[in-house]
Amino acid sequence: MRNKKLIIILVLMIAVFCVNQRVSAIGPLDIYLQGGAITNDSFSFSPFLWTAGVNIDLKFGKMMMLSPELNVVISELKFDNILLEPAITLNIRLANFFVGAGLTKFFELGDNLWTNKFSLKVHGGIKLIGMKLRAYMIIPFDDLFKPVLYGGSVGFGF
């Protein structure tokens, strides 16, 4: 089972590389490979949830950006339970800074596919040359005033 999960992760990363080569002629977009961490509202980092994924920034004019992403979430570098977290956010850009909101959902890879409801993802950050720093909150629509998860990531663009 572990080999199967590792193969899935490698295939996703190779696919992102191939897509980047194909879509570079489409227009203004940036692709980032990112890594980070997620914690709950107690900020205990127990268990420690690592994230790794890809993020694409599609620029619309000087101030708007649509950002689909796909993250793999792994608990304490144990490959027993792997979560996929696709998300899409609409962002406002102000120079190198950005803020935005969108939708996200978690899926568990394994013998039984587990999923949760759609949640709101609110984030902000800064884009530097070849790098993107970001902090975010994931908030269930059941209670919009109580964020459940907090995260941060560093992305490297190409």
N, C-alpha and C positions, 0 to 999 in steps of 0.2 A: 504494500500500500504506500509506503514512503517513497519508493522509486516512482510510482505513478504520480504522486503529488509533485515531486521534483521535476519530472518530465513536463508536467503541465506548466509549472512556473517557467522553465527554460523555453518552452514553446511560445509562451506569451511574450517573453523578452525578445526572442528572435523575431516574432511577428511585428513587434513595435519597431525594431530596427529596419525591417523590410518596408513597412508602411512609411517610415520617415523618408526613405530613399524615393518612394513613389510619389508622395504628396508634396514634396518640396517645391514643385512647380505650380501648385494650386494657388498659393497666395501667402499672405502674412500669417504665419503660424509658428509657434515654438513648441518643441517637444522636450519634456523633462523626464529623466529617470529619477525617482525620488525614494527616500527612505525616512522613517520617523518612528514615532511612538504614540500610543493612545493610552489614556488613563480614565478612570471614572471620576465622579464629582468629589470623592474624598482625596484625590491626588496621591493615593498610596502607591501607585504603580505596582500593585500586587493583584493579579499576576502582571508581569511586564508584557505588554502587547507591542510587538514590532510591526512596522508596516514597510512594504516595498511595492513600488508600482510605477505607473507611467501616467503622465498628465500632458494634455495637449491644450495649448492656448490659441484659440482662433480669434484674431483681432478684427473687430468691426469698427472702423474709424479710429479716432485717436483716443476715445474714452471707454469703449465697450469691448468686452472680451468674453467669449463663451469657452468654458473649460471642462470638457469631459475628462474623466480619469478612471483608472482601475487600479485598486490596491489589493495586495495580498496581506492578510493580517495573520501573524503567527504568535502564539503565546510562548514566551520565554525560550524561543528558538527550538521548541519541541514541535515536531511536525505531526503530532497526533490529531490536532484540530486546526484546519486551515480555513480561514474565512476569506471570501472575495467581497470587496466593497466597491461596486461601481457607483459613480456619482457624476453629477453634472451641475455646474454653477454658472450663473450669469454675474459678471463682475464689472465694476466701474474702475477705470484706471485713472490715477492722478499722478503724472510723472512716473516714477518708479514704484509707487505704492498702488495697491489694489484692495478692494473690499467686495464681497459678493455673497450670494446665497443661492441655494439650489436644493436638489433632492439626492438622497443616498439610500442604500439598502444593503443589508448584509446577507450573504449566502454562505452556508457551510459546505465545504467539499468533503465528501466521504461517502460511506455506504448509504446513509439516509440524508437526503438534501433537506437542510433546515434553512428557513428564511425568516426575516422579521418584517415588520411593516415599513413603509417608506418613512423616512425621517428628514427633517430640515437640517441642512449643513450650512453653517455661517462661517465665513473665514475672511482673513485679511493677511496681507503680507507685503513683501518687497521683492522686486525683481532686479537683480544686479546682472552684470555681464556674465552670461553663462551659468547663473545660479538663481534659484528662487527659494526664499525663506517664507514659511507660512505657518500660521496658527489657526485652529478651527474648533468649533463646537458642533456636536451632533445632538439635535433636540427632537424628541418624539412629538408628533403632532397632537398626541393626547394631552400634553402639558407643555405648552410653548414657553413657559416662564421657568422651566427647570431643565437646564442642559444635563444630559446623562453622561456624555463622553467629551473629553477634551483631547486635542492632539496637536502635534507639530510635525513639520517635515522640512527636509532640505532636498531640493531638486537640482540636478545638474543638466543643463540644456545642451543640445547638439543640433 
